[in-house]
Amino acid sequence: MGMQTDKLRLNVGGKIFETTATTLANASRNSVFGAMFDDQWNLQPRGVNEEYFIDRNPDCFSVLLDLLRTGKLHVPPNVPDKLLYNEALFYGLLDNLRSAKWGRFDDNHLEVTSSVRCHAPQDCTAIRASPNGGCAVAHGSMVHVYNWMLGKHAPLNLDYRIVSDIGWIDSENVVVSAYQRLEEGDVAMGLFSSSTGDLTHRYEVKGRTVGANLVVFASCIGWIGVWDQVSGKQIDFCSAHSDWPFCADKIEWLNGNSCLLASVLRRSDLRQMSLLDFRDRSTVWSWSNRDYRRKDVYDEKKCIYDAIAMEESNSICVAGGYGLGFIDLRSTIGSIRWNPTNNGNKKHEHYFQYHPKLTLHGGHVFYSSYGNISVFSGPDYSILASRLASNCGGSIRDFSIGGDRLFALHSEENVFNVWETPPPPVI
């Protein structure tokens, strides 16, 4: 890289700053400062003693320039966070600012850095992390959207219908599904701008669960529909079992297998999972607990509450009263191998105020029960690597990981906690 170390002067809002090309090159090519360099990262020709004038806030620029110099973020009391965020957005330094505020996700070093109380008349039901460190929280008929600085955007709603699920397309677009007529189970689905709250597309479907890849999937009564992200038009569908009249509670796309895992997990004592191949609209694998529902063999502790696909090990990980269980996709038996976990409440381990939730992230399984999130690793995920516990909020209702953050939605007082990894020390 043909980097110059020439000093240069910048006049920002009437205040003169002197720095070097090396410092400004720590910003990305897409930043405001990227235009000052050629393709070899040499400064563009300029006159002697010529200064660059930028008509922006000098106090914020001082903070951002120091960030480029040292990699550390020092914000004086006179600089509001929201103003600094807007200035970083203008300069194209949001990634630099985020990296300085928290480090890469590491479950061994997570800390609670923020607790946000959601002011809503109804209880929170779901939380979804955005790719850039923000989140969306469902409250009855409303979805409250927070940016990565935990500032609120405009709320989302589909004619004030009860929200059933949320799914992020990217950091700027979010899909919301909501019940249209509760007595009939109909659902509306819409694509929103996360920053403005504007409705981009509206779909009418009979379903409740959304997922996103290059297309939008929605679980419907007896089938799975597929919609194009750009046009909002339905482009495909896949029928489920003839004896499966329910909407799936959870759908998950498997990139390696190009299949969709659809799970029914919250319908009385029925638990059913299917792996659907949209290339030929077939069911390539399925599992049901129907064989274990007789009273003489049914064990409430072995009831499945959540499931995630483990593509590398060709298995399905499930959450139950005993802890983690695994179903081998290559086996025709369909038996569950249980890894009992110590959830800290042996006396009532079969009872959950809110059902356990599972997430696979960075090769580790995250399992929520009561007010804790346990992290399991190892070849068979039997090693408890860490446990995340907070003193506020009560039982965990839902949690989500994204943008190098973990968001835990608690049952008491509509609180969600934000877990982050501290930034690494700058040597």
VENCORRA-V429731 format. One line per field, one symbol per residue. phi: phi as a letter, one per 40 degrees, with the letter a starting at -180 (. if undefined). psi: psi as a letter, one per 30 degrees, with the letter a starting at -180 (. if undefined). A space follows every 50 residues. Layout:
phi: ???
psi: ???
This chain:
phi: .cccbccabbbbfgbcbbabcccccccccccdccccbcccgcccdaccgc bcbbcbcccccccccccccbgbbbbcccbcdccccccccccgbccccccc caccdaccbcbcbabbcccacbccbabbcccbgcabbcbfcbbcbbcccg cccccbabffcccbabaccacbbbcbbaccbdcbgcbbbabbcccbgccc bbbbbbaabbaabcbbbbcbcgabcbbccccgccbaaacccccbccccca bacbcccfbbcbbbbbbfbcbabbbbbccbfbccaaaacdcbccccbcbc ccccbaabcbccbfabcbbacchcbbbccccccgcbccbdbccgaccbcc bbcbccbbabafgbbbbcafbbbcbbagdbfbcccabbbbcbhgcccaaa baggbbbbcbccgfbbbbbbcdccccc
psi: kiklgkllkkjjgfkkkkaleeefffllfglefffflafghkkkkllkgk lkkjiajeeeeeeeeeeeefgljjjlfgjkeeeeeeeeeefhgeeeeeef elakkjffgkkjfkkkkjjkflkkflkkklfggalkkkjcgljkkkafgg kkaklklihhlkkelkkkeaffkkkkkkkejeffglklklklkfefgkje lkkjliafkllkcflkkkkljflklkkkeefgkkfllkkakfgiglkkfk kkkjeefhlkjkkjfhibgkkkkkjkjfeghljfklklgefgfkfffkje fgkkflklkieeghlkklkaffbklkkkffkfeglkjkjkljggieehff kkekkklkkkkhgkkkjkkbgljkkkaleghfkjelkkkkflfalkellk klhglkkjklfkghkkkkklkkklkj.
